[in-house]
């Protein structure tokens, strides 16, 4: 009996983690494909294979199709071939047309062609005919990296892309988690993203005098966007507490106001920042290849976890969500707690707007559309109760990952956009039903 209770407790506590692992396993299986590696290690192994089949001094051509990381692959391959004693006659990183031109002008005997998968396919199709008219290619052998099966989902660049895509939603979801734990809601975060981005871009323009903005201008402009949204969040919390207006109504109104002001201030057009350095947060990767936005997300989750589990404000938030009247009688400053969580949610939405503006180097009034629904979905899927009083910060991170993994899996398998919306809706409904079942089980116990 005790083991059953322990299993049920573990499932209740870590069920969303299990769901995430099962999703990752399922998507990995359905995206399993034959891969042609393009890593430096694959290039070095390919060079060794070619050297074993040819004598030293033999002429080799490197053919690699143009694309991301392809130049690095070609350079590594060229250096590795040279180190084995082979002579690299030419190294081409381009299109099949570029490769055909390079092959046609060969006059000395080419023993081998070192190619990636795309160029190897091109050579298999074209080389037999070229060899009949070009003596230098008559005995040429094509080599390519050894293929292997691996899920597209589990590629390093894809996993980093998933983390990068969820970073803005996940960061705002920290504030939303605290709001929902207090039995509130904030529908304005999507509009605040747009408003923050526009304010940030306009502030940078004003500070720099429409010249090339300096780093100080970028920092001050970003701080302006975040601060304005924090003040709006404070106003939202004040309206909820002082006038007892339902949070749904207040944040709905703020949502329309913020979105309208974003379009008015930007004159309905994106506001360019004009400095590539601004992309540091949205596009940069400085720590072991991790995107800077992902590093910021992880740091903020660590801080939020400590706040919610080891500080008095964290205990106050749970107390207000569980029973606000009992919390008030116990000496908890309920109104100040509510103002705090809405202010923090607004501040994090402002930060999300700066991150979006940094990604595109533009403050766009159209950004943030329906992000509030993704944020709420991440919080609910992460196990936070809409009734208030229950929820975990790291559960929200898992919820954001679940949403991100589902979206990435549907993109990898070619699910069209409208069907993706249907799937998101189903996921949210299932999460809410699970939440309700957990509440009933707790009440019955």
N, C-alpha and C positions, 0 to 999 in steps of 0.2 A: 504493500500500500504506500509506504514511504517512497519507494523508488518511482512509483507512478506519479506521486505528487511532485517529486524532484524533477522528473522529466517534463511534467506540465509547466513547472515554474521556469525551467530552462528554456522551453519552447516559447513561453510568454515573454521571457526576457531577451532571448536572442533569435526569435523566429524570423525577424526581418533580415538578420545576417545570413541565416540559412536560405532564405528566399533569394538573396543576392548571389550566394554561391551557386545555387541551382540554376539561376538565370545565366550566370557566366558560363557554367558547364554546358547548358543547352545551346547558347549562342556560339560557343566554341565548336560544338559538334556540327552545327548547321553551316558554319563558315569555314569548315576544314577544306583546304584546297592545296594543290601542288604549288610550291613556292620556288622561285628562282632567287637565291640570296644575292644581295648586293653589298654585303658588309665588307670591311677591310680584311677580315679573316677569310671570307670566301674568295676574295681577290688573290690573297697569298696562296691559298690552297690550289686555285686554278692555275697560278703560275707554276707551282710545283708539278702539277699534272702535265702541263705543256712541256716543261723541261725534261721530264722523264721520257717523253715520246720524241724528242728532237735533240740533235747534237748542239754543242755550244757554238755560238756565232750564227745560228739559223735566224732568218728574218721572220719577224712576227708583227702583225698589225693588230692594234687594239681598236675594237669597234663597240661603242656604248651609246645607246639611245639617250638623247637629252632628257633630263628630268631631275627631280629632287635627289640630292646626294649622289647623282651619277658621276659628277666630276671627281668626287673623292674616290669613288670606286675605280674609275679609269686611271687616276694618278697612282693609286696604291698598286693597281695591276701592272702599270708600266714600270714602276720602281722595282716590284718583285720580279718581273721578267728580266730586267736588266741585271739584278743581283744574282740570278741563276746563270748568267752568261749568255743569254739570248739577246739578239739585236732587235729593238723595237723600231721598225721602219717608220711607223706612223701611228698616232693616237687620235682617234676621231670621237668626239662626243657631239652627236647631232642627230639628224634625221636619216632614214634609209636613203634618201636622195644624196645626202652628203657622203654616206658610205659608198654608194655606187660610183660617185665621181672619184673618190679616193682609190677604189679598187681598179678602175679603168686606166688610171695613169701609172700603175705599177709596171716596172721594167725588170726589176730583179726578182729572182724566185722567192716566193712567199711560202714558208713552210707551214705556218699556222696562222689562224685568226683567233684571237681571244675576244669573246663577245659575251654580252649579257643575253638574257632570254630573247628579247625583242630582235636584236641584231642577229642572233643565231638562227632565228626563224627566217629572217630576210636572206641570210647567206644560204641556207638550205634550199631556198626557192630560186635564188639568182646565180649562185656560184657555179652550178653545172654548165649553164649557158655561157657565163663569162669565161670559164676555163677553156672552152673550145676556141675562143678568139684571142685570149690573152695568155700567152705561154707562161708568164710568171705565176698564174693562178691555177695551172693545170693539175698540180699535185698538192694543193692547199687543203689542210684539214681544219675544221672548225671545232673549237673547244668552248664550252660554257660551264658555269658553276653547276655542281651536282644538285639536282632538284630534290626537294623533300616535302613531305606533307606537314602543314602547320595551319592552325586557324587564323584567318585574317583578323579576328577579334583580338587574339592574344599577341599581335605584333606590338612591339614597344611603342611605335609612333601612334598606333591606334589607341592604346591604353592611356597614353599621355593626352591624346586628343579628347578622350572621354572626360578625364579629370579637368582639362582646361575648359571644356564646354559647360561643365556643371559649376565651375568656381563662383560665378556671379550669383547664380540661384542659391547655391549652398551657403554663401556668405550672408545673403539677405535672410535666408532661412534660420540663421542663428537668432536674429531679432524676432522673426515671426514665431519661432518656437516659444520664446519667453512670453510673447503676446498671447498665444493660444493657451499656454499653461495657465494664464490668468483668466481664461475663458473669454478672451477677446478675439479680434480679427483685424487685419489691416489690409484693405484692398487697394491702397494707394501706392504700394511699393513699385509697381511697374511704371506708373506715371512719374514717380520721383526719380527713377533711373533716367528718363528722358530729360526731366527738368534739371537734374544735377549735371548731366552731360552738356546741356546748352549753357547753363550758368558757368561751368568750368571753362568752356571754350571762349565764351564772351569775356570772362574775367581775364583770361590769358591775353586775348587781343587788346583789351584796355590797358593792362599792365605793361605790355610790350610796345604800345603805341603803333600797332599793326606792323612792327618790324619783326625780325627773327627773335622769338621769345627765348630768354635765358632760362636756366634751370630754376632759378628763384621764382620767375614768373609762372613756370609750370607748377611748382609746389604751392604757391599762393593761390593760383587759380583753382587747383584741385581742392585745397582746403576750403575755398569759398563755396564750391559745389557741395561738399560734404556738410559744411556748417549750416548752409541754408536748409538743407533737407532735415538736419537734426532739429532745427528751430521749428520747421513744419511739423515734425513728429511730436515735439513738445506741445505745440498748439493742439494737435489731435488729441494727445493724452489729457490736456487740460479741458477740452470740450467734453470728453468722455466722463471725466471725474466731476467737474464743477457743475455741469448741467445735466448729468445723468442721461446723455443722449447715447443710444446704442452705438457701439463701435462700428457696426456694419454701416449705419447711415452716415456717421461722421467721415469714415475713411472712403466711402463711396463719393461723397461730396469733394473731399480732398483729391481724389483720383481725377475727377473731371477738371478741377481747378488747376492742378499741377500740369496736366497734359495740355490744357488750353494755354496756360502761361508759357509753356515750352515752345509752342507754335508761335505765339505772339512775339516773344523775345527773339526768336530765331528768324522771324518773318517767313515761317513755313519752309525754311531751307536749311540744310546741314551747315554748321558753323565750323570751318576748318581751323585747326590749331597751328599748323605751319611749322612744326618742329618734330623731326623723326624721333628725337630723344623722348618725346612724350609717350612713345609706344613701349617704353621700358616695362611698364606694369602689365600691359595687355598682351605683348608679344615676346618679351624678353625671357631668357632661360639662363640664369646665372649660377644656380646651385645644382651641380651634378646632372645637368640637362633637364631638371624639373622647371616647368614654366613658372615665372615669378608669381603669376596669379594663383597657381596651385600652392606654392609655398606660403603665400599670404593666407589662403584659405585654411591650411593646416594649422598655422600659428594661431589664427583667430579661434579655431575650434578648440585648440588646447587651452587658450585663455578662458573661453566660454565654459568649458567643462569645469575648470577650477572654480570659476565664479559661481556656477550652479550647484556645486557639490561641497565647497569648502568655505563659503562666505555667507554672511548674514543676509545679504541682498538676495542670494539664491534661495535661501530658506524662506524668505519673505514672499518671493514670487510663487513658490509652491503653496504657501499658506493662503495667499490671496485667491489663488485658483481653486483651492480645495473648499474653503468656506470664508468668504470675505468678512462676514460679520464676526465670526469667531476669531479671525485674525486681528480685526480691529479691537476687539475686547482684550486680546492678548498683548496689545501694545504695538502691533505692526502698523506703520504709517501707510495704510492701504492706498490713499490717493497719490502719495509720492511714488510708491512702487509702480502704480499704473502709468504715471507720467514718465517714469524712468524707462519702462519697457517700450512705450511708443516712441520716445525720443531715440532710444538705441536702435529701434527698427528703422526709423527715418534716417538716422546716421549711416547705418549699414546699406540702406537703399541708395543713399548719396554716394557711398564708396563704390557700390555696384555701378552707378552711373559714370563715375570717373574711370572705372575699369573698362566699361564699354566704349567710352570716348577714347581711351588710350589704345584700345584694340583697333579702332578705325581712324585714329588721329583726327576725329571729328565729333562735335557735339550734335547728335541727330535727334530732332524732336519725335521721330517715329520709333526710336528704340524703346525697348521695355514693354512692347505690346504683349499683353497676356502673360507676362512674366509672373505677375502676382498669383496666377493660378498654378504655375509650375512650382512656385515657392510653397504655397499652401499644400499642394500635392506631396512635395518632398517631406514636409513636416508631418502630415497625416500618415503617409506610407511609412515614415520613420517611427511611428508608434505613439506620437503625442495625441492625447485625447482632446477632441473638440469640446468636451464638457469641462475641461480645465482640471488643473491639479496634478496631472500626470504627464510625463514626457522626459526624454533624455536628449541631451545635445548630440551625443555621438549617434543616437538613433536617427536623428535628423540627417546627419552626414550619410548614414547608410541609406536612408530614404532618397536623398539626392542622387546617390550612386545608382540606386535601383532605377530611378527615372532616366538617368543618363545612359545606363546600360541598355535599357529597353529601346530608347531612341536610337542609340548607335547600332544596335542589332537590327532594327527595322531599316535603317539606312544601308547597312551592309548587305541586307537581303533584298533590297529594292522595293520595300513596301511604300506605296504612294502616300502623299501627305494627308489626304482625307482619312484614309484608313488608320494612319498613325494617331489622328485625333480621336478616333473611335477607341483605339487601344488605351490611350491615356485616360479617357473617360471611364472605361471598364476598370482600370487599375485603381483609380480614385474611389469608385463605388465599392470595390472589393475591400480596400483599406478601411473605408468608413464602416462597412458591415462588420469587419473583424474587430474594429474598435468598439462597436456597440455590443458585440458578443462578449468581449472581454469585460466590459462594464457590467453586463448582466451576470456574468460568472462571479465577478467580485462581490456584487450585491447579494447573490444567493449564498455565498460563503460567509 
